[in-house]
Each structure stands twice: as C-alpha cells, then as structure tokens.
Amino acid sequence: MFFSVSFLLLSINLMIKDYCYVIEYNFIILNSVSFVYIILMDWMSSMFMSFVLFISSMVIYYSEEYMSGDLNKDRFILLVVMFVISMMMMIISPNLVSILLGWDGLGLVSYCLVIYYQNIKSFNAGMLTALSNRVGDVALLMSIAWMLNYGSWNFIFYLEIMKDDFIMSLISYLVVLAAMTKSAQIPFSSWLPAAMAAPTPVSSLVHSSTLVTAGVYLLIRFNFAFSSALMNLLLFISSMTMFMSGLGANFEFDLKKIIALSTLSQLGLMMSILAMGGYKLAFFHLLIHALFKALLFMCAGNIIHSLSNCQDIRYMGGLVNHLPLTCTYFNICNWSLCGIPFMSGFYSKDLIVEFMSMNILNMYIYIIFYISIGLTAAYSFRLTYYTMTGDFNFTSLNLLMENSKIMLMGMSGLISVVVISGSVFNWLIFDNIIFICLPLIMKILTVLMILLGVFIGYELSKFNLMYNLLSNNLYSLFFSSMWNMPYLSTLGVNYVPIKFGEIYVKCFDQGWLEYYGGQNISSSIKNSTMIQFLSLNHLKIYLLLLLIWMLFLLIQV
C-alpha cells in the first residue's frame, strides 16, 4: 500500500515534469560484453505499478479471511506475492529479455494458482492456461532472436526509427501474437473462463487486473512500430472477441465465468481502441477497469463464500436483503462496467466509443462496438436480476451474514477508489484535450444502447412463465461455449496426434514389433525342444557338432 501511494506520486511528478528515468544496473562485465539490467520509469509504468500494488494489497488483505480455512494459506500468499513481483518486472522493462523473465514468471505462477485446488477440473484448466500462454512465450522468444539484428534488445530505442523495416514489422507481428495469447483474444480465448477454477482472490488479482492486461500493456509499449495492416488485423480480432464474449456471458450461469467473460469483453475493447491509435485511451480504460473488476470479483467471492461455495446464479436471488453492503458494491461495479453516466467506467468507455465515432472507419466496426456495449449492459443486468432481486432460491439451511470484517474492509478500501478514479484520472492522464464533435443522435447513442441492453437483458432473463428459458436450447450451447472455442482449442488441437499415438501403440508397439521383436523370439526359443536338447551338455552332442563342423570344412574345400 505504501509503495502504491509512492509510485502514484512519482507518476504524477514525472507527468508534470515530462520526465523519464532509465536506470541501468550493471550485473557483470566480461571482456567487452556487459550484462546490463535496464529499468524504465516513466509516468505510465509507475502509474500501472501503483495500481497493481494497490489492488494486490487489498486482495491479500481480503484473502487473509477468504482463505482462512486453508492449511497452506502462507504458501498461497507467497504465490500471489511472486506473481506481483513478476508483474513488476514486466512493467518496468524496456528490454525484451527482461520482459520475457517477467512474462514467463506470470505464466508459471498463474499455472500454480489455477491448480491450487487440486482436482481434475483444475488440472485441465491449468494445463489449458499454461499451454495457451506457451504460444505467446515462443512468439516472444522468436522476436528476441530477430532483435539480434539490431545489436541490442532495448526495443524502446528502435520502435519509431525502424518502423518501416522488415525485421521490425516481423517482430511487431510476433509481439501481437504474444499479447493475443496473454490477453486471451480469439483464437486463444478459451483459457480465461477455464482459469476461473482458481480461488476467487486469484481471479480478482490475476484474471482481471494484472495477468490479462499484461498483453495490452506490451502493445501499448510497442504500438509506435505497428503498420496499418497489423492494426487492422488486430482491430478485427479484438472486436470479434468483444462481441463473442459479450454474447457468451448472456447465456452463462456460472457467476465467476460471467465476470470472466466480461473481462474478456473489456480486453477486446482496449485492444480495439489501441488498434485505432488511441493508446492512451486503452491505458486509461485498463486502469479503471482493473479497479472495478477486481472489486466485482471480490463481491462475487463473498457471495460464493456465503452460499457454501455455490456459483450457480439460478440458486441466488434476493441477496440484497441478506448481504446489503456486498450487493451495493456489486451494483456500483456493475454500473461502472456498463458505462452508466458519471460512474468511473463511463469516463473511459464513453470516451473510447466517441473517439471511435470521430474516426472514419467502416460500418462493421461502428455497429459491433455499439452492439457490444448493449450486450455488456444486458449481461450485467441479467446478473443483477438473478442475484439481487426476486425470491431466494437456495437451500433452507443457510447462513447469510456479513460478519466477515476483513473481507468487507478489503472491499471498502477498493470502493472508495472505484467511485472517484474515473473522473480523477480523466483529468490527470490526458495532457491534450480530445476534441469530440458529434450530432446529438450519435452523442446519445451510447446511453441509448446501454438502456436498450438493460431492457433486453432484464426481459430475456425473466422466467416467471416457464423454466424452459431462452438459455436452455441448442443456440445457447453454441454461444455459452464461446463459439465452440474450448472444444477447438483442446480436442481440435490434440485429438489427431493422440489418435495416431493410439494406433501406433496398438499396431506397432504392441503389435508387429511385439511379434518380430525380442519378446516373441525369446519365447519361441524357450519353447523349442531342439534348443533345450542342445543345452543338456551331452558329450555325444559335442562330438556330433564337431563332426558337422568337419564336414562343413570339407565341403568348402
């Protein structure tokens, strides 16, 4: 917490003075080779670090009680601290090699955290997470190899000057691939909802504010080197991700998965605005989103904790009577996520959409942006409908009380910042004013889409007529499984190699090779009466063999 405040003050100081510190730490000098660890402290890195430290301090405080029944609580806290340290290394590095250190640390620790509750579901989710992220790690390693051509890995010096160079464009494509795996864009989206197998404090810190935003942060650093073709490709993929996850969240019944899909939707929004050239806007939304999404997960964790670890929203309802403070925080974050005017999310989201409206692009992007905003409001209010209002649908034997002081303290520490952050950082980050001049209908279209989404989400989730909901048919299977992506990225990749392996084992390893190999020959020799007769060591057999040998020699002569 102390470091968080000090980094924030440093960031404001650097921003006002327009300063940037590059600190070189010399590890070792061998003849003419110097190993230097470089740290870049500008306003962006120190502000992001301040946010990460603030959220992680609150999450660690929160997990003090959330994980109180766990025998290995200290190990859990240390894993979270290792994760934060990896994130720090990633944020302050202007060098690809040291970024890879932090990047791989993130992947490894996140794997350990996802499989923290050891069961088959967690192991599968952890494996999917780790292997999806390996693709990005390999892309980063390849970009390190290509950067050898420049004589240094400090990419920060080469971005603008080498923009038209072939090698730099290749590196930028690889970096975009790396960022797409870490930020779970299509086709690597399926790991993010799967990673919800982790404990809730981990989801709050790792899968909302830090790990998944590492990819966006890397792109913010690299975005000066991107060609227009790459920008267009990134824009298309991220807008599809935004739409897909928004649609999927409307058909999902798992509380944590709905919030995970909303994270994915916001990541798509950040990536797409970054692909349009508004990297400061992407950074602004990244910060604000990190705050309210971390708190949203904490509220969800408190609800799950109270309902004896039940995550299905169909069992909830009327929780506002039992958990008033948690539900208040939950609602504030949900509204912020939707972009309801003058909540913190509004300042970034509305600005992004209006910035997009000011650009001359195409109809597809314009429509998909507004549809995605409507979908965000729809799933948020569907969630409110299922959890807050109506009758309580859980078992009669329950204990719903807000007596967990430490968890509520951690959440209250975040809410104070969530409420004011949008406006404050809006004044702070943008040194030059973004000029927006739109006709009235385009100006209020954002709010109209939010209200329309609220209405549709509320209407679609009403089930007072029948239980056979819209969410229970074949379409919903397709949508809620994120356009079949989990199947494609697991069975789609490994089914054929494993099938070939089965055929190989059955036909070769335990088939023909068994027949013509050592086992069959040895058994046939064992069962041979001739060999057994020879091994009885009779003298006449030796004499007979000698005779045969003599005959053989005579024939040859």
C-alpha positions as CSV (number, residue, x, y, z in Angstrom):
1,M,0.0,0.0,0.0
2,F,2.8,2.3,0.9
3,F,4.7,1.6,-2.4
4,S,1.5,2.0,-4.3
5,V,1.0,5.6,-3.0
6,S,4.6,6.5,-3.5
7,F,4.6,5.2,-7.1
8,L,1.4,7.2,-7.8
9,L,3.1,10.4,-6.5
10,L,6.2,9.6,-8.6
11,S,4.0,9.1,-11.6
12,I,2.3,12.5,-11.2
13,N,5.7,14.1,-10.7
14,L,7.1,12.5,-13.9
15,M,3.9,13.5,-15.8
16,I,4.1,17.1,-14.7
17,K,7.8,17.5,-15.5
18,D,7.5,15.3,-18.6
19,Y,10.4,13.2,-17.3
20,C,11.5,9.6,-17.8
21,Y,14.2,7.8,-15.8
22,V,16.2,5.0,-17.4
23,I,18.2,3.1,-14.8
24,E,21.0,0.8,-15.9
25,Y,22.2,-1.7,-13.4
26,N,25.4,-3.4,-14.5
27,F,25.4,-7.1,-13.5
28,I,28.7,-8.3,-14.8
29,I,31.3,-7.2,-17.4
30,L,33.2,-10.0,-19.3
31,N,36.0,-8.5,-21.5
32,S,33.9,-6.3,-23.8
33,V,30.5,-7.8,-23.0
34,S,28.4,-6.0,-20.4
35,F,25.3,-7.6,-18.9
36,V,23.0,-4.7,-18.0
37,Y,19.6,-4.8,-16.4
38,I,17.6,-1.8,-17.6
39,I,14.6,-0.2,-15.7
40,L,12.4,2.3,-17.4
41,M,10.4,4.6,-15.1
42,D,8.1,6.9,-16.9
43,W,4.6,8.1,-15.8
44,M,2.9,5.1,-17.5
45,S,4.9,2.3,-15.9
46,S,4.9,3.9,-12.4
47,M,1.1,4.5,-12.5
48,F,0.4,1.0,-13.7
49,M,2.6,-0.3,-10.9
50,S,0.8,1.8,-8.4
51,F,-2.5,0.3,-9.4
52,V,-1.2,-3.3,-9.4
53,L,0.3,-2.8,-5.9
54,F,-2.9,-1.2,-4.6
55,I,-5.2,-4.0,-5.9
56,S,-2.8,-6.7,-4.7
57,S,-2.6,-5.2,-1.2
58,M,-6.4,-5.2,-1.0
59,V,-6.6,-8.7,-2.4
60,I,-4.0,-10.1,0.0
61,Y,-5.8,-8.4,2.9
62,Y,-9.1,-9.9,1.6
63,S,-7.7,-13.4,1.2
64,E,-6.5,-13.3,4.8
65,E,-10.0,-14.2,5.7
66,Y,-11.2,-15.8,2.5
67,M,-8.5,-18.5,2.7
68,S,-8.7,-18.7,6.5
69,G,-9.8,-22.4,6.4
70,D,-6.9,-23.4,4.2
71,L,-3.9,-25.2,5.7
72,N,-1.5,-23.7,3.2
73,K,-2.5,-20.0,3.4
74,D,1.0,-18.7,3.7
75,R,2.0,-20.6,0.6
76,F,-0.9,-19.1,-1.2
77,I,0.0,-15.5,-0.1
78,L,3.6,-16.1,-1.2
79,L,2.4,-17.3,-4.6
80,V,0.4,-14.1,-5.0
81,V,3.5,-12.0,-4.0
82,M,5.6,-13.9,-6.6
83,F,3.0,-13.1,-9.1
84,V,3.1,-9.4,-8.3
85,I,6.9,-9.4,-8.5
86,S,6.8,-11.0,-12.0
87,M,4.3,-8.3,-13.0
88,M,6.6,-5.6,-11.7
89,M,9.5,-7.0,-13.8
90,M,7.3,-7.0,-16.9
91,I,6.1,-3.4,-16.3
92,I,9.4,-1.7,-15.8
93,S,11.4,-3.4,-18.6
94,P,12.2,-1.7,-21.8
95,N,14.2,-4.8,-22.8
96,L,12.7,-7.9,-24.4
97,V,14.8,-10.3,-22.4
98,S,13.8,-8.9,-19.0
99,I,10.2,-8.7,-20.2
100,L,10.4,-12.4,-21.0
101,L,11.6,-13.1,-17.5
102,G,8.5,-11.4,-16.0
103,W,6.2,-12.8,-18.8
104,D,7.3,-16.4,-18.1
105,G,7.1,-15.8,-14.3
106,L,3.4,-14.7,-14.8
107,G,2.6,-17.8,-16.8
108,L,4.3,-20.2,-14.3
109,V,2.8,-18.6,-11.2
110,S,-0.6,-18.4,-12.8
111,Y,-0.4,-22.1,-13.5
112,C,0.4,-22.8,-9.9
113,L,-2.5,-20.7,-8.8
114,V,-5.1,-22.2,-11.2
115,I,-4.3,-25.7,-9.9
116,Y,-4.3,-24.6,-6.3
117,Y,-7.5,-26.6,-5.5
118,Q,-6.2,-29.9,-6.7
119,N,-8.9,-31.8,-8.7
120,I,-9.2,-32.9,-12.3
121,K,-11.1,-29.8,-13.4
122,S,-8.4,-27.5,-12.0
123,F,-5.6,-29.6,-13.6
124,N,-7.3,-29.4,-17.0
125,A,-7.9,-25.7,-16.7
126,G,-4.3,-25.1,-15.6
127,M,-2.9,-27.1,-18.5
128,L,-5.0,-25.2,-21.0
129,T,-3.9,-21.9,-19.4
130,A,-0.2,-22.9,-19.5
131,L,-0.2,-24.3,-23.0
132,S,-2.2,-21.4,-24.5
133,N,0.3,-19.0,-22.9
134,R,3.3,-21.0,-24.2
135,V,2.4,-20.0,-27.8
136,G,2.9,-16.4,-26.8
137,D,6.1,-17.1,-24.9
138,V,7.5,-18.8,-28.0
139,A,6.5,-15.8,-30.1
140,L,8.4,-13.6,-27.7
141,L,11.4,-15.8,-27.9
142,M,11.3,-15.6,-31.7
143,S,11.1,-11.8,-31.5
144,I,14.2,-11.9,-29.2
145,A,16.0,-13.9,-31.8
146,W,15.1,-11.5,-34.6
147,M,16.1,-8.5,-32.5
148,L,19.7,-9.8,-32.5
149,N,19.9,-8.0,-35.9
150,Y,19.8,-4.6,-34.1
151,G,22.6,-5.4,-31.7
152,S,20.5,-4.7,-28.6
153,W,17.2,-5.9,-27.1
154,N,16.2,-2.5,-25.8
155,F,13.2,-2.2,-28.2
156,I,12.3,1.2,-26.8
157,F,15.0,2.9,-28.9
158,Y,14.1,1.2,-32.2
159,L,10.3,1.4,-32.4
160,E,9.9,4.7,-34.2
161,I,13.1,4.8,-36.2
162,M,12.8,1.3,-37.6
163,K,9.1,1.4,-38.3
164,D,9.3,0.6,-42.0
165,D,12.0,-2.1,-41.6
166,F,11.0,-5.7,-42.5
167,I,12.6,-7.1,-39.3
168,M,10.7,-4.6,-37.1
169,S,7.4,-5.5,-38.8
170,L,8.1,-9.2,-38.2
171,I,8.9,-8.5,-34.5
172,S,5.7,-6.5,-34.2
173,Y,3.6,-9.3,-35.6
174,L,5.2,-11.7,-33.1
175,V,4.6,-9.3,-30.2
176,V,1.0,-9.0,-31.2
177,L,0.7,-12.8,-31.2
178,A,2.3,-12.9,-27.7
179,A,-0.1,-10.2,-26.5
180,M,-3.1,-12.1,-28.0
181,T,-2.4,-15.2,-26.1
182,K,-1.8,-13.4,-22.8
183,S,-4.9,-11.2,-23.2
184,A,-7.0,-14.2,-24.4
185,Q,-8.1,-12.8,-27.8
186,I,-9.6,-15.1,-30.4
187,P,-8.5,-17.9,-31.1
188,F,-6.9,-18.2,-27.6
189,S,-10.0,-17.1,-25.6
190,S,-10.9,-20.4,-24.0
191,W,-8.3,-20.3,-21.3
192,L,-9.7,-17.3,-19.5
193,P,-13.1,-18.7,-18.4
194,A,-11.3,-22.1,-17.7
195,A,-8.9,-20.3,-15.3
196,M,-11.8,-19.5,-13.0
197,A,-11.0,-22.8,-11.3
198,A,-8.6,-20.7,-9.2
199,P,-9.5,-19.3,-5.8
200,T,-11.5,-16.1,-6.0
201,P,-8.8,-13.7,-4.7
202,V,-6.6,-15.1,-7.6
203,S,-9.4,-14.4,-10.1
204,S,-9.7,-10.9,-8.6
205,L,-6.0,-10.1,-8.9
206,V,-4.7,-12.2,-11.7
207,H,-7.5,-12.7,-14.2
208,S,-9.0,-9.2,-14.0
209,S,-6.4,-6.6,-13.4
210,T,-2.8,-7.9,-14.0
211,L,-2.1,-11.0,-16.0
212,V,-4.6,-10.4,-18.8
213,T,-3.7,-6.7,-19.0
214,A,0.0,-7.6,-19.5
215,G,-0.7,-8.2,-23.2
216,V,-2.4,-4.9,-23.6
217,Y,0.4,-3.1,-21.7
218,L,3.0,-4.7,-24.0
219,L,1.1,-3.5,-27.1
220,I,0.8,0.0,-25.5
221,R,4.6,0.0,-25.3
222,F,5.0,-1.4,-28.8
223,N,2.2,0.4,-30.6
224,F,4.5,3.0,-32.3
225,A,6.0,0.3,-34.5
226,F,2.8,-1.2,-35.9
227,S,1.9,-1.0,-39.5
228,S,-1.6,-0.2,-40.7
229,A,-2.2,-3.7,-41.9
230,L,-1.3,-5.1,-38.5
231,M,-3.5,-2.5,-36.8
232,N,-6.4,-3.6,-39.0
233,L,-5.9,-7.2,-38.2
234,L,-5.7,-6.5,-34.5
235,L,-8.9,-4.4,-34.7
236,F,-10.8,-7.1,-36.4
237,I,-9.8,-9.9,-34.0
238,S,-10.3,-7.8,-30.9
239,S,-13.7,-6.5,-32.0
240,M,-14.8,-10.1,-32.6
241,T,-13.5,-11.1,-29.2
242,M,-15.5,-8.3,-27.6
243,F,-18.7,-9.3,-29.4
244,M,-18.2,-13.1,-28.8
245,S,-17.6,-12.8,-25.1
246,G,-20.5,-10.3,-24.6
247,L,-22.8,-12.7,-26.3
248,G,-21.5,-15.7,-24.4
249,A,-22.0,-14.0,-21.0
250,N,-25.7,-13.7,-21.7
251,F,-26.0,-17.5,-21.8
252,E,-23.8,-18.4,-18.9
253,F,-25.0,-19.4,-15.4
254,D,-21.7,-19.6,-13.5
255,L,-21.2,-16.4,-11.6
256,K,-17.4,-16.3,-11.9
257,K,-17.5,-17.3,-15.6
258,I,-19.9,-14.4,-16.4
259,I,-17.4,-11.9,-14.8
260,A,-14.5,-13.6,-16.6
261,L,-16.3,-13.2,-20.0
262,S,-17.0,-9.5,-19.1
263,T,-13.2,-9.2,-18.5
264,L,-12.6,-10.7,-22.0
265,S,-15.1,-8.2,-23.5
266,Q,-13.3,-5.2,-21.9
267,L,-9.9,-6.6,-23.1
268,G,-11.4,-6.6,-26.6
269,L,-12.4,-3.0,-26.2
270,M,-8.9,-2.0,-25.0
271,M,-7.2,-3.8,-27.9
272,S,-9.6,-2.4,-30.5
273,I,-9.1,1.2,-29.4
274,L,-5.4,0.6,-29.3
275,A,-5.6,-0.7,-32.9
276,M,-7.3,2.6,-33.8
277,G,-4.3,4.6,-32.4
278,G,-5.7,5.7,-29.1
279,Y,-3.1,4.0,-26.9
280,K,-3.6,6.5,-24.0
281,L,-7.3,5.7,-24.1
282,A,-6.5,2.0,-23.9
283,F,-4.3,2.6,-20.9
284,F,-6.9,4.7,-19.2
285,H,-9.6,2.1,-19.6
286,L,-7.1,-0.6,-18.5
287,L,-6.5,1.2,-15.2
288,I,-10.2,2.0,-14.4
289,H,-11.3,-1.5,-15.5
290,A,-8.7,-3.1,-13.2
291,L,-10.2,-1.4,-10.2
292,F,-13.8,-2.1,-10.6
293,K,-13.3,-5.6,-12.0
294,A,-11.1,-6.6,-9.0
295,L,-13.9,-5.4,-6.7
296,L,-16.6,-7.2,-8.7
297,F,-14.7,-10.5,-8.2
298,M,-14.3,-9.8,-4.5
299,C,-18.0,-9.3,-4.2
300,A,-18.6,-12.5,-6.1
301,G,-16.2,-14.2,-3.8
302,N,-18.1,-13.0,-0.7
303,I,-21.4,-14.2,-2.2
304,I,-20.0,-17.6,-3.1
305,H,-18.5,-17.9,0.4
306,S,-21.9,-17.1,2.0
307,L,-23.7,-19.6,-0.2
308,S,-21.4,-22.5,0.9
309,N,-19.4,-22.4,-2.4
310,C,-22.3,-22.4,-4.8
311,Q,-21.6,-20.5,-8.0
312,D,-24.8,-21.1,-10.0
313,I,-26.7,-17.8,-10.3
314,R,-30.0,-19.7,-10.6
315,Y,-29.7,-20.6,-6.9
316,M,-29.3,-17.0,-5.8
317,G,-31.9,-14.3,-5.7
318,G,-33.0,-11.7,-3.2
319,L,-29.5,-11.4,-1.9
320,V,-29.9,-7.7,-1.4
321,N,-31.9,-8.4,1.8
322,H,-29.2,-10.7,3.2
323,L,-25.9,-9.1,2.0
324,P,-26.7,-5.4,1.6
325,L,-23.2,-4.0,1.6
326,T,-21.8,-6.6,-0.8
327,C,-24.7,-6.1,-3.1
328,T,-24.2,-2.3,-3.0
329,Y,-20.6,-2.7,-4.1
330,F,-21.6,-5.3,-6.7
331,N,-24.1,-2.9,-8.2
332,I,-21.7,0.0,-8.3
333,C,-19.2,-2.1,-10.1
334,N,-21.8,-3.5,-12.5
335,W,-23.0,0.0,-13.4
336,S,-19.4,1.1,-13.8
337,L,-18.8,-1.8,-16.2
338,C,-21.9,-0.9,-18.2
339,G,-20.8,2.7,-18.6
340,I,-23.8,4.3,-16.8
341,P,-23.1,8.1,-16.9
342,F,-20.8,9.5,-14.3
343,M,-19.7,6.1,-12.9
344,S,-16.0,5.6,-13.2
345,G,-16.3,3.2,-16.2
346,F,-18.3,5.9,-18.1
347,Y,-15.3,8.3,-18.4
348,S,-13.2,5.7,-20.2
349,K,-15.8,3.8,-22.1
350,D,-17.8,6.7,-23.4
351,L,-14.6,8.5,-24.5
352,I,-13.5,5.4,-26.3
353,V,-16.8,5.0,-28.2
354,E,-16.9,8.7,-29.1
355,F,-13.3,8.6,-30.2
356,M,-14.2,5.6,-32.4
357,S,-17.2,7.6,-33.8
358,M,-14.9,10.5,-34.7
359,N,-12.7,8.2,-36.8
360,I,-13.7,7.5,-40.3
361,L,-13.6,3.7,-40.5
362,N,-16.3,1.3,-41.6
363,M,-19.8,0.4,-40.7
364,Y,-18.9,-3.0,-39.3
365,I,-16.7,-1.6,-36.5
366,Y,-19.3,1.1,-35.7
367,I,-22.1,-1.4,-35.4
368,I,-20.2,-4.1,-33.5
369,F,-18.9,-1.5,-30.9
370,Y,-22.5,-0.4,-30.1
371,I,-23.8,-4.0,-30.1
372,S,-21.1,-5.0,-27.7
373,I,-21.9,-2.1,-25.4
374,G,-25.6,-3.2,-25.4
375,L,-24.6,-6.8,-24.6
376,T,-22.4,-5.6,-21.7
377,A,-25.4,-3.9,-20.2
378,A,-27.6,-6.9,-21.0
379,Y,-25.5,-9.5,-19.1
380,S,-24.8,-7.1,-16.2
381,F,-28.5,-6.5,-15.6
382,R,-29.3,-10.2,-16.2
383,L,-26.8,-10.9,-13.4
384,T,-28.5,-8.3,-11.2
385,Y,-31.9,-9.9,-11.9
386,Y,-30.7,-13.4,-11.0
387,T,-28.7,-12.4,-7.9
388,M,-30.2,-9.3,-6.3
389,T,-34.0,-9.4,-7.0
390,G,-36.8,-11.9,-6.6
391,D,-37.1,-14.9,-4.3
392,F,-34.2,-16.6,-2.5
393,N,-33.7,-19.9,-4.3
394,F,-31.0,-21.6,-2.2
395,T,-31.5,-24.3,0.4
396,S,-33.5,-23.6,3.5
397,L,-30.5,-24.5,5.7
398,N,-28.2,-21.4,5.1
399,L,-26.3,-18.8,7.0
400,L,-26.2,-15.5,5.1
401,M,-24.4,-12.9,7.2
402,E,-22.0,-10.1,6.6
403,N,-19.8,-10.7,9.6
404,S,-16.6,-11.1,7.7
405,K,-14.9,-7.8,8.8
406,I,-11.6,-8.3,7.0
407,M,-13.2,-9.1,3.6
408,L,-15.5,-6.1,3.9
409,M,-12.6,-3.9,4.8
410,G,-10.6,-5.0,1.7
411,M,-13.7,-4.3,-0.5
412,S,-14.3,-1.0,1.2
413,G,-10.7,0.1,0.5
414,L,-11.3,-0.5,-3.2
415,I,-14.8,1.0,-3.5
416,S,-13.5,4.5,-2.4
417,V,-11.1,4.5,-5.3
418,V,-13.6,2.9,-7.7
419,V,-16.1,5.7,-7.2
420,I,-13.7,8.6,-7.8
421,S,-11.0,7.1,-10.1
422,G,-12.7,7.7,-13.4
423,S,-13.0,11.5,-13.1
424,V,-9.7,12.0,-11.3
425,F,-7.6,10.1,-13.9
426,N,-9.5,11.6,-16.7
427,W,-8.1,15.0,-15.7
428,L,-4.7,13.5,-14.9
429,I,-3.7,11.3,-17.8
430,F,-4.8,13.3,-20.9
431,D,-2.4,16.3,-21.3
432,N,-4.1,17.3,-24.6
433,I,-7.9,17.5,-24.9
434,I,-9.5,15.1,-27.3
435,F,-11.9,17.1,-29.4
436,I,-15.3,15.4,-29.9
437,C,-17.9,17.0,-32.1
438,L,-20.8,14.7,-32.9
439,P,-24.5,15.2,-33.8
440,L,-27.0,14.7,-31.0
441,I,-28.1,11.2,-32.0
442,M,-24.5,9.9,-32.2
443,K,-23.7,11.6,-28.9
444,I,-26.5,9.9,-27.0
445,L,-26.4,6.6,-28.9
446,T,-24.1,5.2,-26.3
447,V,-26.6,5.8,-23.5
448,L,-29.5,4.6,-25.7
449,M,-27.6,1.3,-26.4
450,I,-26.9,0.9,-22.6
451,L,-30.6,1.4,-21.8
452,L,-31.7,-0.9,-24.6
453,G,-29.2,-3.6,-23.4
454,V,-30.6,-3.2,-19.8
455,F,-34.1,-3.7,-21.1
456,I,-33.3,-6.7,-23.2
457,G,-31.2,-8.4,-20.6
458,Y,-33.9,-7.9,-18.0
459,E,-36.6,-9.2,-20.3
460,L,-34.7,-12.3,-21.6
461,S,-33.9,-13.5,-18.1
462,K,-37.4,-13.4,-16.8
463,F,-38.6,-16.9,-16.0
464,N,-41.9,-16.4,-14.3
465,L,-43.8,-18.1,-17.2
466,M,-41.8,-21.2,-17.7
467,Y,-38.4,-22.7,-16.7
468,N,-37.5,-23.6,-20.3
469,L,-35.6,-20.4,-20.8
470,L,-34.1,-18.9,-23.9
471,S,-30.8,-20.0,-22.3
472,N,-31.6,-23.7,-22.5
473,N,-31.6,-24.6,-26.2
474,L,-29.1,-25.5,-28.8
475,Y,-28.1,-21.9,-29.7
476,S,-27.2,-21.3,-26.1
477,L,-24.8,-24.3,-26.1
478,F,-23.0,-22.7,-29.1
479,F,-22.9,-19.2,-27.6
480,S,-22.2,-20.1,-24.0
481,S,-19.3,-22.3,-25.1
482,M,-17.8,-19.2,-26.8
483,W,-18.5,-20.4,-30.4
484,N,-17.2,-23.9,-29.6
485,M,-13.7,-22.5,-28.8
486,P,-12.9,-24.6,-25.8
487,Y,-13.5,-27.7,-27.9
488,L,-11.5,-26.4,-30.8
489,S,-8.5,-25.4,-28.6
490,T,-8.4,-28.7,-26.7
491,L,-9.7,-31.6,-28.8
492,G,-9.3,-29.7,-32.0
493,V,-5.5,-29.5,-31.4
494,N,-4.7,-32.7,-29.7
495,Y,-7.3,-35.3,-30.9
496,V,-5.4,-36.3,-34.1
497,P,-2.0,-36.7,-32.5
498,I,-3.4,-38.7,-29.6
499,K,-5.4,-40.9,-32.1
500,F,-2.2,-41.5,-34.1
501,G,-0.5,-42.4,-30.9
502,E,-3.1,-44.9,-30.0
503,I,-2.8,-46.6,-33.5
504,Y,0.9,-46.6,-33.2
505,V,0.9,-48.3,-29.8
506,K,-1.8,-50.8,-30.8
507,C,-0.5,-51.8,-34.2
508,F,3.3,-51.3,-33.9
509,D,4.5,-51.1,-30.3
510,Q,2.2,-53.9,-29.0
511,G,1.5,-55.4,-32.5
512,W,4.0,-56.3,-35.2
513,L,7.1,-55.1,-33.2
514,E,6.0,-57.4,-30.4
515,Y,5.8,-60.3,-32.9
516,Y,9.1,-59.7,-34.7
517,G,10.9,-58.1,-31.7
518,G,12.8,-59.6,-28.8
519,Q,9.8,-60.8,-26.8
520,N,8.4,-63.2,-29.4
521,I,11.9,-64.5,-30.5
522,S,12.8,-65.3,-26.9
523,S,9.6,-67.1,-26.2
524,S,9.9,-69.1,-29.4
525,I,13.4,-70.1,-28.4
526,K,12.3,-71.0,-24.9
527,N,9.6,-73.3,-26.3
528,S,11.9,-75.0,-28.8
529,T,12.7,-78.7,-27.9
530,M,15.8,-78.6,-30.2
531,I,17.4,-75.8,-28.2
532,Q,16.6,-77.5,-24.9
533,F,18.2,-80.7,-26.2
534,L,21.3,-78.8,-27.2
535,S,21.6,-77.2,-23.8
536,L,21.7,-80.5,-21.9
537,N,25.5,-80.6,-22.4
538,H,25.8,-84.3,-23.6
539,L,29.3,-85.3,-24.8
540,K,27.8,-87.0,-27.9
541,I,26.2,-83.7,-28.9
542,Y,29.6,-82.0,-28.8
543,L,31.2,-84.8,-30.9
544,L,28.2,-84.6,-33.3
545,L,28.7,-80.8,-33.7
546,L,32.4,-81.3,-34.2
547,L,31.6,-83.9,-37.0
548,I,29.2,-81.4,-38.6
549,W,31.9,-78.7,-38.5
550,M,34.5,-81.0,-40.1
551,L,32.0,-82.0,-42.8
552,F,31.3,-78.3,-43.4
553,L,35.0,-77.6,-43.8
554,L,35.5,-80.5,-46.2
555,I,32.6,-79.3,-48.4
556,Q,34.1,-75.8,-48.6
557,V,37.5,-77.2,-49.6
